[in-house]
Amino acid sequence: MAETLVLLISELVTNAVVHTGCPAVLRMLLPDVPAPAGTVRVEVDDSSSRAPRPRAADEDDTHGRGLALVDGLADRWGWQEESTGGKRIWCEVDRGSAGACAAEAVASPSGIVVHAL
């Protein structure tokens, strides 16, 4: 599960930073009981209100597969416009049912800082 979450986070944060050139905020809602119970939710906020657009990458393309990967690995994903003018893209990986605790990180081209909530 950890490897799947790392890949999902990497894709969503990279897309946000690359396509906006601005910092992004990463949030994870984690089950508060030991795995395999609970649903893990990953959210990434960025400053662009432009909808995420899955692309059909050609075999030789080095970009354009991120959202297809998210779609294939996550149990659900989607996005919503934020009142701040940006958007939030999210995905969930099911592992049973449980309460959650939260963590937040700020990602920018210069690095990522994580904060527990």
C-alpha positions as CSV (number, residue, x, y, z in Angstrom):
1,M,0.0,0.0,0.0
2,A,2.8,2.4,0.8
3,E,4.3,2.1,-2.7
4,T,0.9,2.8,-4.3
5,L,0.4,5.9,-2.1
6,V,3.9,7.2,-2.9
7,L,3.2,6.8,-6.6
8,L,-0.2,8.5,-6.4
9,I,1.2,11.4,-4.3
10,S,4.1,11.8,-6.7
11,E,1.8,12.0,-9.7
12,L,-0.7,14.4,-8.2
13,V,2.0,16.7,-6.7
14,T,4.2,16.7,-9.8
15,N,1.2,17.5,-12.0
16,A,0.2,20.4,-9.8
17,V,3.7,21.9,-9.6
18,V,4.6,21.3,-13.3
19,H,1.3,22.6,-14.8
20,T,1.0,25.6,-12.5
21,G,4.6,26.5,-11.7
22,C,3.3,27.4,-8.2
23,P,3.4,25.7,-4.8
24,A,0.8,23.0,-4.1
25,V,-0.7,21.8,-0.8
26,L,-0.8,18.0,-0.1
27,R,-3.2,16.5,2.4
28,M,-3.4,12.9,3.5
29,L,-6.3,11.5,5.6
30,L,-5.0,8.3,7.1
31,P,-6.8,5.6,9.0
32,D,-6.3,5.9,12.8
33,V,-6.1,2.1,13.2
34,P,-3.4,-0.2,11.8
35,A,-3.6,-1.2,8.2
36,P,-5.4,-2.9,6.4
37,A,-8.4,-1.0,7.8
38,G,-9.6,2.4,6.6
39,T,-9.6,4.5,3.5
40,V,-6.6,6.7,2.7
41,R,-7.5,9.9,0.9
42,V,-4.9,12.1,-0.8
43,E,-5.7,15.7,-1.8
44,V,-3.6,18.2,-3.7
45,D,-4.6,21.9,-3.9
46,D,-3.1,24.1,-6.5
47,S,-3.7,27.7,-7.8
48,S,-5.1,26.7,-11.2
49,S,-8.8,26.4,-11.8
50,R,-8.2,24.5,-15.1
51,A,-9.6,21.0,-14.9
52,P,-7.2,18.0,-14.9
53,R,-7.2,16.5,-18.3
54,P,-6.3,12.8,-18.9
55,R,-4.2,12.4,-22.1
56,A,-3.8,9.5,-24.4
57,A,0.0,9.2,-24.4
58,D,1.7,7.5,-27.4
59,E,4.0,4.6,-26.8
60,D,7.2,6.8,-27.1
61,D,5.8,9.7,-25.0
62,T,7.6,10.4,-21.7
63,H,4.7,12.4,-20.3
64,G,0.9,12.1,-20.3
65,R,0.3,9.0,-18.3
66,G,-0.1,10.4,-14.8
67,L,-3.9,10.6,-14.5
68,A,-4.2,7.2,-16.2
69,L,-1.9,5.8,-13.4
70,V,-4.1,7.5,-10.8
71,D,-7.2,6.1,-12.4
72,G,-5.7,2.6,-12.4
73,L,-4.3,2.6,-8.9
74,A,-6.9,4.5,-6.9
75,D,-10.3,3.2,-6.0
76,R,-11.8,6.7,-6.7
77,W,-10.5,10.0,-7.8
78,G,-11.9,13.4,-8.9
79,W,-11.5,17.1,-8.6
80,Q,-13.3,20.3,-7.5
81,E,-12.9,24.0,-7.9
82,E,-12.0,25.8,-4.7
83,S,-13.4,29.2,-3.6
84,T,-9.8,30.6,-3.7
85,G,-9.8,30.2,-7.5
86,G,-7.7,27.1,-7.6
87,K,-8.7,23.4,-7.5
88,R,-8.4,20.3,-5.4
89,I,-7.7,16.9,-7.0
90,W,-8.1,13.9,-4.8
91,C,-7.9,10.1,-4.8
92,E,-8.8,7.4,-2.3
93,V,-7.5,3.9,-1.7
94,D,-9.9,1.7,0.3
95,R,-8.6,-0.5,3.1
96,G,-11.8,-1.1,5.1
97,S,-13.5,1.5,7.3
98,A,-12.1,3.6,10.2
99,G,-11.7,7.1,11.5
100,A,-8.9,9.2,10.1
101,C,-6.1,11.5,11.2
102,A,-4.6,14.1,8.9
103,A,-1.3,15.4,7.7
104,E,-0.6,18.3,5.4
105,A,2.4,19.2,3.2
106,V,3.3,22.2,1.1
107,A,5.0,21.3,-2.2
108,S,6.9,23.7,-4.3
109,P,9.6,23.5,-7.0
110,S,12.1,23.9,-4.2
111,G,10.9,21.1,-1.9
112,I,8.1,19.7,0.3
113,V,7.4,20.5,4.0
114,V,5.0,18.2,6.0
115,H,2.9,19.2,8.9
116,A,0.7,17.0,11.1
117,L,-2.8,18.3,11.7
